[in-house]
Amino acid sequence: MSEGRALSARHLDWQACYNVRDLGGLPLAGGGKTRWGSIVRADLLARLTPAGRGAMLAYGVRTVIDLRGPHEVKEEPTIRGEPGGLAVHNLPLEGYRPEVSAQIARATSHLEVYALILDHYPGEVAQVLRAIDGAPPGGVVIHCHAGKDRTGIMSALLLGLAGVPEEAIVADYAESQERLWPLWKAQVAGSDGDGQDGLWQRPTTKPETMAGLLEHLRVRYGGVEAYIRGAGLRPEEVARLKRRLLPEEKPQNR
C-alpha cells in the first residue's frame, strides 16, 4: 500500500462522526507499520447513526472507552453497549481537583492544558491504559467530544509507546484540524459566530502543540514509556500495550 493510500485508509467513514481514524498503518522506528484494526481514535460516538454504529461494529470494534467527564456524559450520554457485543467504559481523563481545574481555566494554550493533565492525572491515564490492556479480542475505540485533545493525548502516548517516530505522532495529531475544520465553519455560519471562536471552540491542532507535549514528556519524565511506568503500569502491562499496536508475529515455518 502506498503512503497516500495508507493515509486515506486510516480515516474511517462512520456516519455522523467526523474525526475517526485507525492508529494502524503508521511507521515504526524499527521498521514496519502499526497494526490495523487494534486501536481507533474518534470523536463523539453518541452522534453515530444506526448505519454508523453498524460500520463501527463491522470494523471489529468490541470495546469503547469514553474519556469525557460526568457533566459531558450527562448532556450527551455515552454510547450504549450490547450484551456480548460491545463493552463500554466511561473513564474521564481529567480528575476534578479544584486547584488543577483552576490552573486549566487560566491556561492560554492547548499545550499548557495537555501538560497539566499529564502532570496531575497520571492515575487517570493509567486507568485508561489498563482498560485498553484488559480489553477482550477485537478493536478498541478511544474517544472524547471532538476526538482531538484528550483523545490526542492518549493516542500520542500509545503511539510513542509502540515506537512510532515523533514526526508521525505529530502528523497524526494535526490531522484532526483538517477533519473538523469544515464542521466548525458550518457551525459558525449557522450561529453568526456567537460563542464559536474561543480557544476550545476552534478545532485547532497545531503540530507545534504535540511536538511541545512530547518534549515535555522527554524533559520532565524521560519519555513516553518512562511516564507510563511512572504512572504505575507494571512491566508486563506495558509490554502487552506495546503488542496491541505492533504487527502480529507470523508463525515460523517448521
Secondary structure, DSSP 8 states (H G I E B T S, - for coil): --HHHHHHHHB---TT----EES-S-B-TTSSB--TTSEEEES-GGG--HHHHHHHHHTTEEEEEE---HHHHHHS-----BTTTBEEEE--SS---HHHHHHHHH--SHHHHHHHHHHH-HHHHHHHHHHHHT--SSEEEEE-SSSSSHHHHHHHHHHHHHT--HHHHHHHHHHHHHHHHHHHHHHHHHHTTTT--STTTS----HHHHHHHHHHHHHHHSSHHHHHHHTT--HHHHHHHHHHHS--------
